Amino acid sequence: MSHSWKAGVEAAIRAGERISDPHIVEQVRQAVLSQRLPPGTRLPEVALGEIFGVSRSVVRRALTRLAAEHVIDQRPNQVARVRSPSVEETRETFAARRLVEGEVAALLAGRGLEPGVLDALEREAQAEVEAHGRGDETARIAHSLAIHHRLAALSPNRVLGAMLTDLVLRTSIVIALYKRPTLASCFLEGDHPRLLAALAEGDAEGARRAIEAHLTSLEALLDLGPREEEADLRAIFAGVTTS
């Protein structure tokens, strides 16, 4: 992950801005996506409040939103933790996304996309390749996600589009949590161009197959073994206090 999150928070503090719950949501989300907050990490309200220099009510609002985004688990009378999905839940999440996104892609191919839309998707795919080439994994992930979020937004079936938006986030979190430690990137060369080619040709079944193959390959990159490490919250969020 880029260091820009830390610089942004520090700049806000110097400018006299108050750290708000959206700030905390973004910092925790990005720390999870960059694999700096492992599955099961405890997120005590008091500790987060001290780290960010905010009240517990601000922290609670942030944790509620993070729970809604499936980033953390939050249960009554228990300390919130970074989500630790089971192997079964992970498999089910990928299976659901294959079904939903495969259908969305098929519908879009069958209906046909306007040239401007295809051009925008192709620019994202090229930007992903370039980001991978320069070793900028944060940017690569952002461009990859932009492709799938745009498919969700374009879905002719709005219910499927909303489901896909949720599933893209859920699978992104799972990938961040369980990507093999030795794997620098989950870049799958050629996957997005193959999908875009099927969409451009109006090949509904080809688009469906491209999505299914892409997600199956991503799932194969995961290490679903147990995680026992505990993160040091103060070290992760160093420099974001108001003191």
C-alpha atoms as a printed R data frame, in Angstrom:
    type eleno elety resid chain resno       x       y       z
1   ATOM     1    CA   MET     A     1   0.000   0.000   0.000
2   ATOM     2    CA   SER     A     2   1.145   3.537  -0.723
3   ATOM     3    CA   HIS     A     3   2.313   5.735   2.148
4   ATOM     4    CA   SER     A     4  -0.137   8.396   0.941
5   ATOM     5    CA   TRP     A     5  -2.771   7.423   3.524
6   ATOM     6    CA   LYS     A     6  -0.421   8.370   6.347
7   ATOM     7    CA   ALA     A     7   0.685  11.599   4.676
8   ATOM     8    CA   GLY     A     8  -2.928  12.584   4.102
9   ATOM     9    CA   VAL     A     9  -3.904  12.077   7.726
10  ATOM    10    CA   GLU     A    10  -0.837  13.912   9.008
11  ATOM    11    CA   ALA     A    11  -1.554  16.816   6.645
12  ATOM    12    CA   ALA     A    12  -5.136  16.992   7.923
13  ATOM    13    CA   ILE     A    13  -3.878  17.090  11.503
14  ATOM    14    CA   ARG     A    14  -1.397  19.885  10.731
15  ATOM    15    CA   ALA     A    15  -4.183  21.843   9.082
16  ATOM    16    CA   GLY     A    16  -6.234  21.582  12.247
17  ATOM    17    CA   GLU     A    17  -8.814  19.208  10.792
18  ATOM    18    CA   ARG     A    18 -10.522  16.701  13.030
19  ATOM    19    CA   ILE     A    19 -10.093  13.027  12.301
20  ATOM    20    CA   SER     A    20 -13.553  11.683  11.439
21  ATOM    21    CA   ASP     A    21 -15.004   8.204  11.215
22  ATOM    22    CA   PRO     A    22 -14.546   8.102   7.384
23  ATOM    23    CA   HIS     A    23 -10.816   8.706   7.977
24  ATOM    24    CA   ILE     A    24 -10.657   5.716  10.313
25  ATOM    25    CA   VAL     A    25 -12.693   3.541   7.955
26  ATOM    26    CA   GLU     A    26 -10.281   4.301   5.117
27  ATOM    27    CA   GLN     A    27  -7.155   3.662   7.211
28  ATOM    28    CA   VAL     A    28  -8.408   0.326   8.548
29  ATOM    29    CA   ARG     A    29  -9.750  -0.786   5.157
30  ATOM    30    CA   GLN     A    30  -6.470   0.002   3.431
31  ATOM    31    CA   ALA     A    31  -4.452  -1.666   6.179
32  ATOM    32    CA   VAL     A    32  -6.505  -4.836   5.640
33  ATOM    33    CA   LEU     A    33  -6.240  -4.665   1.843
34  ATOM    34    CA   SER     A    34  -2.464  -4.253   2.109
35  ATOM    35    CA   GLN     A    35  -2.248  -7.299   4.436
36  ATOM    36    CA   ARG     A    36  -0.894  -5.267   7.358
37  ATOM    37    CA   LEU     A    37  -3.879  -6.178   9.528
38  ATOM    38    CA   PRO     A    38  -4.111  -9.984   9.531
39  ATOM    39    CA   PRO     A    39  -7.363 -11.947   9.952
40  ATOM    40    CA   GLY     A    40  -8.562 -12.005  13.553
41  ATOM    41    CA   THR     A    41  -6.679  -8.865  14.644
42  ATOM    42    CA   ARG     A    42  -8.460  -7.252  17.607
43  ATOM    43    CA   LEU     A    43  -9.589  -3.631  17.144
44  ATOM    44    CA   PRO     A    44 -10.400  -2.289  20.644
45  ATOM    45    CA   GLU     A    45 -12.377   0.945  20.702
46  ATOM    46    CA   VAL     A    46 -10.160   2.488  23.381
47  ATOM    47    CA   ALA     A    47  -6.931   1.697  21.517
48  ATOM    48    CA   LEU     A    48  -8.256   3.050  18.214
49  ATOM    49    CA   GLY     A    49  -9.548   6.164  19.943
50  ATOM    50    CA   GLU     A    50  -6.122   6.828  21.461
51  ATOM    51    CA   ILE     A    51  -4.315   6.136  18.193
52  ATOM    52    CA   PHE     A    52  -6.497   8.465  16.138
53  ATOM    53    CA   GLY     A    53  -7.170  10.971  18.895
54  ATOM    54    CA   VAL     A    54 -10.950  10.681  18.717
55  ATOM    55    CA   SER     A    55 -13.798   9.732  21.025
56  ATOM    56    CA   ARG     A    56 -15.148   6.213  21.299
57  ATOM    57    CA   SER     A    57 -18.365   7.339  19.611
58  ATOM    58    CA   VAL     A    58 -16.379   8.249  16.475
59  ATOM    59    CA   VAL     A    59 -14.621   4.884  16.596
60  ATOM    60    CA   ARG     A    60 -17.957   3.087  16.997
61  ATOM    61    CA   ARG     A    61 -19.348   4.756  13.879
62  ATOM    62    CA   ALA     A    62 -16.264   3.704  11.941
63  ATOM    63    CA   LEU     A    63 -16.485   0.113  13.180
64  ATOM    64    CA   THR     A    64 -20.177  -0.074  12.290
65  ATOM    65    CA   ARG     A    65 -19.402   0.929   8.721
66  ATOM    66    CA   LEU     A    66 -16.458  -1.472   8.498
67  ATOM    67    CA   ALA     A    67 -18.723  -4.286   9.670
68  ATOM    68    CA   ALA     A    68 -21.277  -3.370   6.990
69  ATOM    69    CA   GLU     A    69 -18.495  -3.590   4.403
70  ATOM    70    CA   HIS     A    70 -17.502  -7.069   5.670
71  ATOM    71    CA   VAL     A    71 -14.042  -5.819   6.681
72  ATOM    72    CA   ILE     A    72 -14.497  -6.657  10.370
73  ATOM    73    CA   ASP     A    73 -16.684  -8.790  12.599
74  ATOM    74    CA   GLN     A    74 -18.550  -6.881  15.306
75  ATOM    75    CA   ARG     A    75 -20.611  -8.716  17.921
76  ATOM    76    CA   PRO     A    76 -22.388  -7.401  21.032
77  ATOM    77    CA   ASN     A    77 -20.140  -7.171  24.095
78  ATOM    78    CA   GLN     A    78 -17.093  -8.346  22.151
79  ATOM    79    CA   VAL     A    79 -14.052  -6.547  20.775
80  ATOM    80    CA   ALA     A    80 -14.264  -6.040  17.001
81  ATOM    81    CA   ARG     A    81 -11.860  -8.122  14.929
82  ATOM    82    CA   VAL     A    82 -10.654  -8.134  11.348
83  ATOM    83    CA   ARG     A    83 -12.771 -10.698   9.546
84  ATOM    84    CA   SER     A    84 -11.469 -14.234   9.397
85  ATOM    85    CA   PRO     A    85 -13.774 -16.020   6.946
86  ATOM    86    CA   SER     A    86 -13.816 -19.790   7.044
87  ATOM    87    CA   VAL     A    87 -12.673 -21.855   4.073
88  ATOM    88    CA   GLU     A    88 -16.304 -22.755   3.408
89  ATOM    89    CA   GLU     A    89 -17.434 -19.118   3.456
90  ATOM    90    CA   THR     A    90 -14.572 -18.119   1.166
91  ATOM    91    CA   ARG     A    91 -15.476 -20.813  -1.344
92  ATOM    92    CA   GLU     A    92 -19.142 -19.824  -1.195
93  ATOM    93    CA   THR     A    93 -18.273 -16.153  -1.730
94  ATOM    94    CA   PHE     A    94 -16.276 -16.911  -4.854
95  ATOM    95    CA   ALA     A    95 -18.978 -19.269  -6.122
96  ATOM    96    CA   ALA     A    96 -21.605 -16.552  -5.662
97  ATOM    97    CA   ARG     A    97 -19.501 -13.970  -7.463
98  ATOM    98    CA   ARG     A    98 -18.861 -16.330 -10.373
99  ATOM    99    CA   LEU     A    99 -22.612 -16.790 -10.793
100 ATOM   100    CA   VAL     A   100 -23.541 -13.119 -10.405
101 ATOM   101    CA   GLU     A   101 -20.700 -11.502 -12.326
102 ATOM   102    CA   GLY     A   102 -20.836 -14.162 -15.018
103 ATOM   103    CA   GLU     A   103 -24.503 -13.338 -15.608
104 ATOM   104    CA   VAL     A   104 -23.850  -9.573 -15.550
105 ATOM   105    CA   ALA     A   105 -21.051  -9.963 -18.113
106 ATOM   106    CA   ALA     A   106 -23.267 -12.134 -20.330
107 ATOM   107    CA   LEU     A   107 -26.107  -9.613 -20.161
108 ATOM   108    CA   LEU     A   108 -23.774  -6.748 -21.043
109 ATOM   109    CA   ALA     A   109 -22.251  -8.640 -23.961
110 ATOM   110    CA   GLY     A   110 -25.667  -9.573 -25.266
111 ATOM   111    CA   ARG     A   111 -26.888  -6.002 -25.075
112 ATOM   112    CA   GLY     A   112 -23.682  -4.511 -26.437
113 ATOM   113    CA   LEU     A   113 -21.536  -1.773 -24.931
114 ATOM   114    CA   GLU     A   114 -21.051   1.665 -26.403
115 ATOM   115    CA   PRO     A   115 -17.552   2.351 -27.810
116 ATOM   116    CA   GLY     A   116 -16.868   4.992 -25.170
117 ATOM   117    CA   VAL     A   117 -17.604   2.508 -22.392
118 ATOM   118    CA   LEU     A   118 -15.332  -0.116 -23.919
119 ATOM   119    CA   ASP     A   119 -12.586   2.478 -24.357
120 ATOM   120    CA   ALA     A   120 -12.819   3.394 -20.663
121 ATOM   121    CA   LEU     A   121 -12.618  -0.259 -19.627
122 ATOM   122    CA   GLU     A   122  -9.645  -0.828 -21.916
123 ATOM   123    CA   ARG     A   123  -7.866   2.168 -20.400
124 ATOM   124    CA   GLU     A   124  -8.346   0.686 -16.937
125 ATOM   125    CA   ALA     A   125  -6.992  -2.673 -18.131
126 ATOM   126    CA   GLN     A   126  -3.939  -0.996 -19.670
127 ATOM   127    CA   ALA     A   127  -3.388   1.089 -16.543
128 ATOM   128    CA   GLU     A   128  -3.456  -2.122 -14.502
129 ATOM   129    CA   VAL     A   129  -0.729  -3.629 -16.701
130 ATOM   130    CA   GLU     A   130   1.390  -0.492 -16.362
131 ATOM   131    CA   ALA     A   131   0.954  -0.366 -12.585
132 ATOM   132    CA   HIS     A   132   1.990  -4.012 -12.337
133 ATOM   133    CA   GLY     A   133   5.036  -3.307 -14.486
134 ATOM   134    CA   ARG     A   134   6.267  -0.579 -12.161
135 ATOM   135    CA   GLY     A   135   5.491  -2.632  -9.036
136 ATOM   136    CA   ASP     A   136   2.691  -0.391  -7.783
137 ATOM   137    CA   GLU     A   137   0.362  -3.013  -6.338
138 ATOM   138    CA   THR     A   138  -1.960  -0.467  -4.749
139 ATOM   139    CA   ALA     A   139  -2.640   1.204  -8.105
140 ATOM   140    CA   ARG     A   140  -2.904  -2.161  -9.856
141 ATOM   141    CA   ILE     A   141  -5.607  -3.298  -7.443
142 ATOM   142    CA   ALA     A   142  -7.455  -0.004  -7.853
143 ATOM   143    CA   HIS     A   143  -7.548  -0.320 -11.645
144 ATOM   144    CA   SER     A   144  -8.591  -3.968 -11.459
145 ATOM   145    CA   LEU     A   145 -11.422  -3.178  -9.062
146 ATOM   146    CA   ALA     A   146 -12.506  -0.248 -11.241
147 ATOM   147    CA   ILE     A   147 -13.196  -2.650 -14.112
148 ATOM   148    CA   HIS     A   148 -15.438  -4.867 -12.016
149 ATOM   149    CA   HIS     A   149 -17.209  -1.979 -10.292
150 ATOM   150    CA   ARG     A   150 -17.958  -0.473 -13.690
151 ATOM   151    CA   LEU     A   151 -19.482  -3.756 -14.859
152 ATOM   152    CA   ALA     A   152 -21.684  -3.708 -11.754
153 ATOM   153    CA   ALA     A   153 -22.739  -0.109 -12.424
154 ATOM   154    CA   LEU     A   154 -23.569  -0.944 -16.053
155 ATOM   155    CA   SER     A   155 -25.559  -4.078 -15.252
156 ATOM   156    CA   PRO     A   156 -28.905  -4.126 -17.088
157 ATOM   157    CA   ASN     A   157 -30.309  -5.883 -14.021
158 ATOM   158    CA   ARG     A   158 -29.932  -3.425 -11.138
159 ATOM   159    CA   VAL     A   159 -30.430  -6.078  -8.463
160 ATOM   160    CA   LEU     A   160 -27.597  -8.164  -9.892
161 ATOM   161    CA   GLY     A   161 -25.497  -5.001 -10.151
162 ATOM   162    CA   ALA     A   162 -25.983  -4.227  -6.467
163 ATOM   163    CA   MET     A   163 -25.167  -7.815  -5.538
164 ATOM   164    CA   LEU     A   164 -22.021  -7.673  -7.643
165 ATOM   165    CA   THR     A   165 -20.842  -4.450  -5.987
166 ATOM   166    CA   ASP     A   166 -21.110  -6.163  -2.606
167 ATOM   167    CA   LEU     A   167 -19.407  -9.348  -3.815
168 ATOM   168    CA   VAL     A   168 -16.501  -7.445  -5.384
169 ATOM   169    CA   LEU     A   169 -15.736  -5.879  -2.009
170 ATOM   170    CA   ARG     A   170 -16.159  -9.157  -0.148
171 ATOM   171    CA   THR     A   171 -13.837 -11.078  -2.465
172 ATOM   172    CA   SER     A   172 -11.309  -8.220  -2.408
173 ATOM   173    CA   ILE     A   173 -11.162  -8.459   1.380
174 ATOM   174    CA   VAL     A   174 -10.795 -12.242   1.233
175 ATOM   175    CA   ILE     A   175  -7.986 -11.959  -1.323
176 ATOM   176    CA   ALA     A   176  -6.183  -9.409   0.843
177 ATOM   177    CA   LEU     A   177  -6.568 -11.591   3.939
178 ATOM   178    CA   TYR     A   178  -5.547 -14.896   2.391
179 ATOM   179    CA   LYS     A   179  -3.226 -14.120  -0.500
180 ATOM   180    CA   ARG     A   180  -0.155 -16.317  -0.234
181 ATOM   181    CA   PRO     A   181   2.534 -14.437   1.725
182 ATOM   182    CA   THR     A   182   5.143 -15.224  -0.935
183 ATOM   183    CA   LEU     A   183   2.959 -13.823  -3.730
184 ATOM   184    CA   ALA     A   184   3.786 -10.211  -4.554
185 ATOM   185    CA   SER     A   185   0.737  -9.647  -6.763
186 ATOM   186    CA   CYS     A   186  -2.525 -11.277  -7.811
187 ATOM   187    CA   PHE     A   187  -2.096  -9.950 -11.346
188 ATOM   188    CA   LEU     A   188  -3.459 -12.380 -13.933
189 ATOM   189    CA   GLU     A   189  -2.016 -11.399 -17.281
190 ATOM   190    CA   GLY     A   190  -4.505 -11.487 -20.129
191 ATOM   191    CA   ASP     A   191  -7.627 -12.084 -18.031
192 ATOM   192    CA   HIS     A   192  -9.146  -8.629 -18.363
193 ATOM   193    CA   PRO     A   193  -8.269  -8.239 -22.074
194 ATOM   194    CA   ARG     A   194  -9.993 -11.579 -22.785
195 ATOM   195    CA   LEU     A   195 -13.098 -10.399 -20.945
196 ATOM   196    CA   LEU     A   196 -13.141  -7.072 -22.776
197 ATOM   197    CA   ALA     A   197 -12.666  -8.789 -26.129
198 ATOM   198    CA   ALA     A   198 -15.731 -10.980 -25.472
199 ATOM   199    CA   LEU     A   199 -17.741  -7.908 -24.447
200 ATOM   200    CA   ALA     A   200 -16.657  -6.055 -27.589
201 ATOM   201    CA   GLU     A   201 -17.637  -9.002 -29.797
202 ATOM   202    CA   GLY     A   202 -21.009  -9.408 -28.111
203 ATOM   203    CA   ASP     A   203 -20.043 -12.943 -27.081
204 ATOM   204    CA   ALA     A   204 -22.243 -13.535 -24.028
205 ATOM   205    CA   GLU     A   205 -20.997 -17.024 -23.218
206 ATOM   206    CA   GLY     A   206 -17.405 -16.006 -23.872
207 ATOM   207    CA   ALA     A   207 -17.773 -13.139 -21.406
208 ATOM   208    CA   ARG     A   208 -19.276 -15.491 -18.840
209 ATOM   209    CA   ARG     A   209 -16.437 -17.981 -19.294
210 ATOM   210    CA   ALA     A   210 -13.837 -15.210 -19.021
211 ATOM   211    CA   ILE     A   211 -15.264 -14.070 -15.686
212 ATOM   212    CA   GLU     A   212 -15.495 -17.617 -14.343
213 ATOM   213    CA   ALA     A   213 -11.898 -18.403 -15.355
214 ATOM   214    CA   HIS     A   214 -10.637 -15.122 -13.863
215 ATOM   215    CA   LEU     A   215 -12.280 -15.735 -10.489
216 ATOM   216    CA   THR     A   216 -11.277 -19.395 -10.380
217 ATOM   217    CA   SER     A   217  -7.658 -18.387 -10.987
218 ATOM   218    CA   LEU     A   218  -7.836 -15.753  -8.244
219 ATOM   219    CA   GLU     A   219  -9.275 -18.261  -5.797
220 ATOM   220    CA   ALA     A   220  -6.417 -20.650  -6.579
221 ATOM   221    CA   LEU     A   221  -3.918 -18.005  -5.399
222 ATOM   222    CA   LEU     A   222  -5.251 -18.033  -1.835
223 ATOM   223    CA   ASP     A   223  -3.680 -19.705   1.171
224 ATOM   224    CA   LEU     A   224  -6.588 -20.700   3.388
225 ATOM   225    CA   GLY     A   225  -4.499 -22.072   6.214
226 ATOM   226    CA   PRO     A   226  -4.825 -20.686   9.787
227 ATOM   227    CA   ARG     A   227  -3.407 -17.302  10.761
228 ATOM   228    CA   GLU     A   228  -2.150 -16.852  14.313
229 ATOM   229    CA   GLU     A   229  -0.191 -13.594  14.198
230 ATOM   230    CA   GLU     A   230  -1.479 -10.474  15.944
231 ATOM   231    CA   ALA     A   231  -0.742  -7.022  14.580
232 ATOM   232    CA   ASP     A   232   0.628  -4.050  16.531
233 ATOM   233    CA   LEU     A   233  -2.001  -1.367  15.958
234 ATOM   234    CA   ARG     A   234   0.196   1.466  17.207
235 ATOM   235    CA   ALA     A   235   2.973   0.519  14.784
236 ATOM   236    CA   ILE     A   236   0.565   0.223  11.867
237 ATOM   237    CA   PHE     A   237  -1.084   3.584  12.462
238 ATOM   238    CA   ALA     A   238   2.047   5.397  13.680
239 ATOM   239    CA   GLY     A   239   1.934   9.102  12.988
240 ATOM   240    CA   VAL     A   240  -1.824   9.563  12.865
241 ATOM   241    CA   THR     A   241  -2.410  10.754  16.424
242 ATOM   242    CA   THR     A   242  -3.339  14.311  17.161
243 ATOM   243    CA   SER     A   243  -0.788  14.762  19.925
